[in-house]
Amino acid sequence: MSERPHLVICMGMAGSGKAALARAIAERFELIMLDANDFQPASNRLKLAGGMSLTEADRKPWLDAVCRRLDHLAIARRSCVLAHSALHREDRDRLRSQRFRVSFVNLLASRAVLNDRLTGRKAHYFPRKLLNTQFDALQSPLVEADVFPMDATLSPEALAERVTPLFEHSVAAINA
């Protein structure tokens, strides 16, 4: 079969629920779920935990590691779902350049909602005080045809239900 595997990327700000939605989609379709946070070098985690934003030089090896793992999955023709902030257009374009058919689910929420979620989040290296830097860094994907905006205040299960029609046929065909 010549059809490429599907990569669904759950994107958004810290606290938007990217990983929870990615897990829900992965469970629904029996896909591999990747969390880009798992690929962060220790130096990046320490820098963020210390309240410093990452530079492009910090972010490059992180995205390189994510793309190497995606490349292995694409070669194996395995559809998957990725939780990744994807705030920068360049990063989204790099993810699009992988050997997948790519769809982004952009989880949208207000600063107040995200701030509340980050305040209640335990055992995570991303501090609430960096939330505004993510809003500043965001290069809006709203005009990109493969980006589907969704309300991040919905439960992961409700979101998974809403995004299912976007890619269920392609994932089912590839994984059959």
Phi, psi and omega in degrees: 000136184266354182291135180284152175293163182259138174242117176257123181250118175270112187241161176152182180289167173301134179087002183281345180099023182304309184292321179296317178293318179300318178297317180297318178293316180300318179294318182298321184251006182055052180254162171286135178248129176243140174246118182303332178301330180292345182260359180294129173298153180303324180297323178292317179300316180295319180297313179296315180299331177277002176088016179253137177287155177278145174268172175301321179296326176290320188282333185301308181297331177295308180294325176301316181295318177299313182293326176298317179294318178298321180299317178299319180292321179295318178300322179279001180059044181253116172293150183205172178232139185234130169267119184205137181300317178048044182287332183260138179303319180301320178293317178298319179295322177297317178295324177295332184283354177290171186275048182230161160273123190249137171228139177250137171249110184267109182275116185252134176206158179286162175303319182298315180297312181295320178300314178299317180296317181292327178297322182274353184277132180248156173056044175227143187280347183274115182278149180304325184296346178269359183303316181299329179293330177290320176297321179294324184278339185300125170257106191307129179264010190296341178261002181274126190296334183262015180249123183247112180286141179221151180283111183290352179278351176284158178292156177304323180294317178295320178294317179300321178297318182289327182272346182309312181297342182291332186212008185298323182290320181290320180293316180298319181294319183288321184275358181288000000 
